[in-house]
Amino acid sequence: VYKCPLFIIRYSFVAYCKYTTLKKPDIFYRVKITHVNFVHTCQMTTIFHRQAVQKAGGLQPDLNGLNDIMSLLREKPMLQSDVLRPLLAKYLPFYIATDSQFIVNFRLRAQHWLVNNGDKELTMEEARRLSSKRSVAAEEFVLNEDNPMLRQNLTSLLRKVMQEDSSTWDALRFLDQMKDSNPGFDYRVKYDKFGRPEALCWMLPEMRSDLLRFGNCLFLDSQKRQYNSVGWPYIGPVVKDSEMQVRCVAECICVEESHRMYVWIVLMMVDMERRYCLSALILIFGDQGLSNKILVDLKITTTCTLRSDYHHSKHEVFPNTFGPHLFSKISGYLDRLLLGSKEEWELSYQTAKTFLLQDAEKFAALERIYNNPSLFAGWYLRKIVGNLFLNGSAPAEQNHSSVVARLGAGASWSVVEHVSKLLERQTVLTNKRRTKDSHAYVASLQYKSRLTFQAGDDDESAKKKLSQYAYDKLWLVEYKSSERLQFAVHDDVTIVWPNGKPQTCDEHILISTGQRCTCQRRIAFDHQCRHELCIDGKLDLAKYSTRWLNRRTYNATVEDLNAEMPPANSQLVNSLVPVHPHEQTPAVEEESTLFGNASCDETRQSDNGDSDEDVTLSNLGTLNMIRYHFNSFPRRQLTWFV
């Protein structure tokens, strides 16, 4: 647009030597001015100045200099800003202001580029993108976790960040103080081959008791939401307690979500709580990040089953495996593979494969699902005693939701602050459980059943010894259902079937002498089901798994365990964890024991239809007096007010 000759001076050398051996540098020769042009058609404005600088190459970033900066950030990701800012000012165009926000954006873009490109060098286009003054956009930081190189680069970057960050060592000193001041608290640190920390895992006294009592079914998943400045993800193995609430049995922050980290965490749980044996672990729920190799590495292939998560399989793994078009056709069949009976498993497989016969790769994927029923089949899961009618790692996701509700959507705390916040959360949850447990204990002491004879004794015993969930959802439900059943003994087999129907009806159950009932509820919850209650004629707590006992009954049953462990204190001695007045332990006095109560948690219950109201036999049915009588069961004749 503007054609300005600018300022021109033309000259020629005097006595210039052309021979290479005798030639001197040009600066030592005299010159003769041959032409000068003082005419300027441009103006002294920023527009003309920018054009002049652009022609001279002053508006382009120094590519070699930026590559040197990236090499420095690759080795020292936490490079101080007072060192980084002069380097950027030197190698970037002069008009780019290196303020604090620019430094933050540059660091984020640089770390993302290092994760994606590793040891490669910058191109000019990438250099302009890194030095952009635009705000950081979310789509700039999408990572493909299926790429092993990206995972390796990210892990390497996080290790170096952790090595440079002094808060890691502060966290270790903090955990040492916690261990000295809180009996029963313990932690472990994982180091790589260079002696750099890769993971921190800790366990509270209440977590020990929860692991011993409810550790037959474990849920594993990681949370990659950033809470600490080094970007380490959070992993909290959880269990379901006697109230079907979620409880952590350990907590960990580590450099990555990987198979080896999951194996290390489970082994450290056993190492910190020596009374727990991995042979007691019968079920592990996880997403697609886990494989059967974890059972091999933990040496529990014969005693434990790994189960895939229903949500991840249905909404992530299967759509990516079969593609959106084919998945839309076989989605219903895949759903029945995950949840249906064995007959539905076979029928769904035969039907689904007819859509995949023209695609060998997709057909092979369906074959892998069919040949691995322990990982996918719903009927296989329902055969495992204590499966609790669960289908995946939803409790782990509920724990993550609880963490977000307590800690917020995200943060950039130091490692020690992050650990402290997690410990504070556990303290609050423990106090809530203790409060609800105390209220339930007082209510059970004051409870008097309106039933008579054996039924009244069973009702009061169940109220005093079972957890609230077991009393409401197991004992009461099974008791009411058992009143509508009858049984007959034939040699070594007992037949149980509904009243008013023949023995050969589809709802009959066969129970061999000395064996437990084979109905799905008995297998799922491992308790005295309606069929067994009908035969026994009274409550038998020995047929209830110890997970369904309340805390006091369980402690009285396993006093030998309590003598080996210090009491679980709901308030950790931690100056960084404030205890608020309204979160104190309730006024009702209770013994200090290892085992925390089975009670309410901040996470939601798995059965949203269950009411939190205390339900007893006294408020079931109508408001009138009804007399129930069964001639075939004289020992079960009873009368109650409802």
N, C-alpha and C positions, 0 to 999 in steps of 0.2 A: 504494500500500500504506500509506504513512505520510502522514497529513494534518495537517501542522503549520502553523499560521498564521505561524510565525516571529515576528520582532520587527516590530511595526507602529507607525508614527508618522504620524498624519494632521494636515494643517495647511492654512491658507488665507492668501493674501497680504493685506497691509494696504496700503490706498491704492494699489491696483494700477491702472495706466493701460492702457486697452484700445486706445487710438489707436496706430496703427502708427508714425506720425511722432514721437510723444512717448514711446513705450514704451522702457523701459530693459531691459537683460538681467535675468533673474529673480534673479540672485545679489545685485542691489543692493536688492531689496525686503525689507522686514521681513515676518515670518510670525507667525501665531497658532496655537498647538497646539490642536487640536480633539479629538483622541482618541489614547490610548496603550494598547497591549496588551502587557503584560510576560509573558504566559503562554506557555510552550513545552511542547509535547507530545513533541518530538523529544529525542534524547540527543546528548551531545557525543562522537560516534563518527565513524569514517571513512565509514561508510555514509551517514549523514545529511549529512556534509560534502560527499560526492561528489554527492549529489542536489542540494544547494544550488548547487554549482558548475555542475552540468549545467543547472539551470534558468536560471542566469545566462549560459550559453553558453561557459563556460570550458574545456569538454572537446573542443571542435572546433578543428581547425587553422585558422590564419588563411590563408584562400585567397589573398587579395591578396599577403600576404607570401611565400607559397610560390611564387606565380607570378613574383615578383621574383627569388627564388632560382633558379628554373629559367631565367629569362632570363640571369642571371649565369653559370650553368653552361653555357648554350648558347654564350656567347662565350668563357668561360674554363673549359674542362672540367677542368683540373688546378688548380682553386682550392684554396689551402692550407686545411688543416683548421682552423687557428687563426682563419681568417676565416669558414669555413663554420659552425663549431660555434656561435658566438654568435647567428648568424642563425637557425639551427634552434631554438635554445633560446628565442628571442624569439617565433617564429611557431608553434611546436608546443605542445600541451598540457603543462602543467608537470610531469606525472607521467612523461613520456617522458625517459629518461636518454640523453643524446647521448654515449655512450661510443664507443670506437674501432670496435667491431664495428657499432654502429648507423650510424656515418659511412660505413663501407665498404659496407654494404647499401644505404644511401640513395644513394650515388654510383652503384652498379650499376643500381639501379632507375631513377634519374634519367636516366642515359645511355641505357638501353634505351627509356625513354619518349621521349626527344628523338629517337632514331633513328626510332621509329614514328610520331611525331606532329609533328615539325618545329617550326613556329612557333605551334602551337595553345596555348590556355590550359588549365590544369588544371580539372577538375571536383572537387566535394567527394569523390566516391567515389575518384577517382584520387589525390587528396591523402591520403586515409586509407591507400590502398594503398602509396603512396610512404613514408609515415611509419610503416609497420608495424614492430613489433619482431620479427616472425617471421624465421627464417633464410631466406636466398634459396633458392628452388627452381629446379630446372633448367628446368621448363616455362615459367618466367617470361621466358626469354631465347631463345625460338624465333623466328628471323627467316625471313621468306619472301624468299629471295634473288631470286625472279622479279619482285618488285615494284621497279620502277625508282626510285620515290621513297625507299624504304628504303635502297637502295644509294647514292643521292645523299646522303641525310642521314648515313649511316655514313661515307662518304668525307669529307664536310665536317667531321664530328666528329673523325676521325682526323687530318686536316690541322691542325686547331686544336690538338689534343693535341701533335702533333709540333712545331708552332711554339713552343709554350710550354716543351716539355721541353728542358732544356739538354743532356741526354745526346746529342741529335742532333748538336750541334756538337762535343761531345766525340768522337763517332764519326768525324766528318770529320777532326779533328786526329789521331785514332788511325790512320785510313787513310793520311793524309799521311806519318806516321812509317813505316808499313809500306812505303809506296812508296819512300821514301828508303833504307830499310835492306835491301830485298829486290828486287834487279833482276828484272824480268819481272812483278812484281806491279803491277796497275793497277786503277783503280776509276772509276766515273762516278756522278754525282748528278743526279737529275731534279728540276727546280724547276717550280712552277706559275707562272701569270702574275703572281702577287703576290710571287714570290721565295721562297716557302716550299718546303722539300724535300718531295718526294713519294716518292722511291725512292732506294735505295742499291744499286749493282750492282758486284761486284768479280770479278776473275779472277786466279788463281794461275798461275805458269809452267807447271805440269803441266797445268792446264786448257787452256792455249793449245795445247800439243802434242796433247792429246786432241781438241780441236776440229778441228785441222787433219787429224788422222788418221782420226777416226771421225765427223766432222761431217756425213756424208751422210744420216744418219737421226737426227732430234731428237725428244725426248719432253718435252712441256710440261704442267705441272700445278702447282697451288699448294697449300700447306698452311696451313690457317687455325687451327691449334692455337696458342694464345698462349704465346710465350716472352719477349716484350718488353713493358715496361710500357705502351707506346703502342698495343699491339694490332695491329701491322703483320703481315700474312701473309708467308710465305716462299715464294719461287719459285726452283727450282733446275733449269734445263734440263740434261738428262742424255743420255748416249749409251751404247751398248753397245761394250765394248772387245774386244780380240782373244781374251780369255778368256770372252766373253759375260757379263762382269760390268758393273755399273752404275758410271758415272763422271760426275761433275758437270763441266760445261764453263763454268759460271758460277754465281754465287749472288746472290740479290737479296732484300731486304725492301722492301715498298712499301705504300702506303695501301690498295690494293684489288687484287682479281683482276679484270682487265678486258682487253678487246681491246687498248686502247692501251698497257697495261703490257707485254703480251706482245710487241707490235711494238717497243716501246722497248728491251726487254731484248735481243731478237735483233739489233737495229741496234747496240746498244752492244757486243755481242760482236764484231761486225765492226769496230767502231771501235777496240776495244782490241787486237784481233788483225788487223792489216791484211792479212796474207797469206791470210786466210780469205775466200773469195768465196761469196756466197749462191747462185751458180749451181751450186755443188757440193752444195747441199742438195736432196735428191730426195724426202724423206719427212718429214712432221711428224705426229706422233701427239698427239692431245689429246682432251679430253672435250667435252661439249656447249657449253662456254663459248667454244670457238673456232669460227669460221666461215671460209669461203673469202675473206672480206675481208682476212684476215691475209696471204694470198698476194698480193692486189692491192696492199696497202700496202707489202709488202716487194719488190714488182715481180718476183715469181718464179712467176707464174701458168703460164708455159709450161715451166718446168723442175722444179717441185716439186708434190707431191700432198699434200693434207691428208686424214688418215684419222681417223675417229671411233674412240673407245675401245670395244672390244667389251663390256666389263663395264658401263660407264655406259649404253651404248645398250640392252643387253639387260635390265638390272635397274632402270634409272631412267627413261631417255628414253621407251622404247617403252611401258612400263606407264602412264606419265603421259599419253602421247599417245592411246593407244587405250582406256584404261580397263581396270580389272581383269577385267571380264567378257569383252570382246572379245579382250583380250590372252591370256587363258587358252586361247582357241580357236585363235589364229594364232601362238602363241609358237614352235612348232616350225618353221613356215614362215619366220618372221622370223630364226630362228637359221640356217637354211640360206641365207637372203639374205646374212647376214654372213660365213658360212664356206664355202659351197658353191661348186660349179663354175658355169659360165655356164648350162649346161642346168638345173641345180637352181635357179639364180636366176630363170630364166623360168618354170619350173614352179611354184615357190613363190609367185611374184607372182600368177600366174593363179589359183592355188588360194586364196590369202589374200584376194584382192579379192572372191571370192564371198561371204565373210562380212561384207563392208563395203558392199555395194551399197545397203543401206537407210539408210546414214549418210553423207551427203555430206562432212561434215567429216573423218571418219575415213578415208574413201576418198581424199580429197585428200592426207591425210598419207602414206598408202601410196604415192600417185603421186609425191610429193616424194622419197621414199626410192628408188623405182624409177628416177626420172629423174636421180639423182645417184650413179651407180655408183662414181665415184672416191672418194666419201666413205664408202660403205657396203659395196660389193660385195667379197666375198672373192676372186672370180676376177680382179677388176681389180688387187687388191693383189698377187696371186701373179705378175702379169706384170712387176712392177717389179723390176729387178735390184738385189739387196742388201736385200731385205725381211726377211731373217733369220727367216722363218716367224713373225713377230710379228703380233699382232692388235690391239694397243692400247698405251696409255700405262702399262702395268704397271710398266716400269722406273722411271718417275717416282714411282709409289706405293711401290716398293721403297726408293727414296731417302728418302722421307718416313719409312718405317719405320726406316731406319738412323738418321735424325735423332732420332727418338723414343728409340731404343735407346741412343743416345749422350748426348742432352741431357736425357732424362727426359720424363715425361708432360706437363709444362708448367712455366712459371716466370713471373716478373715482373721480369726483368732490365732494365737500361737497354739502349739500343740498342748502345752500345759493348761491353757484356758479351755481348750476343747475338752480335754479329759475331765477337768473340773466341772464343766457344765453337764457332762454326761453323768458324773457321780452325783451331782445335785439332783438331776432328774430321777435317778434311782432312789435317792433319799425321799423325795416327795412321793413317789409311787409306793414305797414301803410304808410310809406313814398313813397313806390312804388305805392300804390293805389292812394295816393294824387297826385302824379306826373301825372299818366295816366288820372285821373279825370280832372286835370287842362287842359291838352292837349285836351281832349274831349270837355270841356266847351268852350275853345277858338274856336275849329272847328265848334261847333254848332252856335256860334255867327256869324261866317263868312259865314255860309251855306245859300245858296239861291237855292231853288228848281227850276228846269227847267219845272216843270209841271205847268199847268194853272188851273185857277178856283179853285174848291173845292179840287181837288187832290193836287195842289201845297200847299194850306194852310195846309192840313193834313200832307203832307210830312215834311214841315218845323216844324210843331208843334210836330210831332213824333220825329224828330231829336233833338229838344230842350228839350223835357220833358221825353223821354224814355231813358233807359240805352242803351249802344252801342249794347249789346246782344239782347235786346228787339227790338231795331230798325232793326237790321240786320236779326235776325232769327225769329222774330214774325211778326212785322208790314210789312216788305217788302215781306216776304213769303206769308202772308195771303192776302196782297193787290194784288199781281200778280195772286194768285189762285182765288180770288174773281172775277176777270175780266173774268174768264171762267165759271162763274156760272150764273144761272137765278133763279127766285123765283116766286111763285104764292100764293096768299092769299086765303084760303078757310075757311070762318067763323072765328073760333078762332085758326086755325092751318095754319102755313106757310110752304110751301114745297119748298126746295132748291135742285136743281139738276144741273148737268153739261150741258153746251150748246150742242146742237145737239143730245140729248138723250131724251127719253120720261120720264114723271114724275114718272113712275112706275119702273124705272131702279133700280138696286141694290145700286147705289151710292146716292140715294136721302136721304134727312134729313128732319124730321118733327120737327118743333119748335112751341110749344104752345105759345099763346099770353101771354106776361108777364113772360115767362120762358126763361132760358138760353139754348144755344145749347147743345146737348148731344154728340157731336163728341168727340173723344178721345183727340185731341189736345187742345180743349177748356177746358176739364176737367183736363188735365195734367198741363197746364200752367196758367189756370184761366185768360184768356185774351179775347179780341175780335177776335174770329176766323173768317175764311173766309166766313162762312155761315152767321154769324151775320153782318159782314162787307158788304156783298152783299145786305142784307135787309136794313141796316141803310143807306148805301150810303155814309158814311163819317166816319172818325175816332171818336171814343167815348172813351176817356181816362178813364171814369168812369167804363168801363167794364174791364179795366186792373187792376190786383191786384197791390197793392201799392209796392210790391217787384220789379216790373218792372220799376218804376219811377227812374230817376236819383237822385242823392243825393240832389241837390238844389230844384228840384220839390217836393221831398218828405218832405224836411224840411219846405218848404213854406206851404205844406198841413197840417202839424202837428206842427205848431208853439207852440201850447200849451204844447207839450211834451218838446220842446227845452227849454222853460222857466223854467222847473223844474230841469234840469240837467246842471252841469257845462260843458263847452266845452271839446271836446275830443282833447287833445294835442298829436300830433304824436310823440313828443320827450319827453319821461318820464324823470323826474328829478331823475337821478340815477347815482351816481358816478361810479358804477360798469358796467354801460352800455355806452361805448364810442359811440359818434355820429361822423361819418366820414364826411369829407367835401362833398364828392360826394353823400351822403345820406340825405342832408339837404332838407327841404321843398322847392319846386320849387319857382321860382321868381314870378310866376303869383299869384297875391294876391287873396285870397279867404276868405270868412267869416269863423270864427272858430265856429264850431257847434258840437253838440253831435254826429252827424252821419258821419261816414267815407264814402268815396266814394266807389262805386261798380266798382271795376277795377281788374287789373291783380294781380295774386298771384304767389307764387313760385311753387305751385302745378299745375299739368296739368289739362286741361279742360276735362269735361266728354265727350264732343263731339269732337273727334280729327279731324273730317272732317271739322269743322267750321274754316273758315279763319279769321285771325285777321285783314284783310283789312277792311277799312271803305267802306261799300257798300251803295249806294244810288240809288234812282230810276233813277238818271241821267246816271249811267253807266251800266244799265241792257239792255240786248238785243243786237242788231246790231248797226252799226255806222251810219245807215241811219235814216231819219225822217220817222216815221211810224204813220199813223193815225188809231186809234182804235175807232170804233163807234158801239154802240149797240142801235138799234131802240127801244127795249123794256125798256131801261133805259135812258130816255132823260137827267135826272139830272146827269148822270155819263158820259156824253160825254166829252171827254178830248183829248188833243193833247200834246205829249211830245217829246222831242228830246232824242234819245238813241243812 
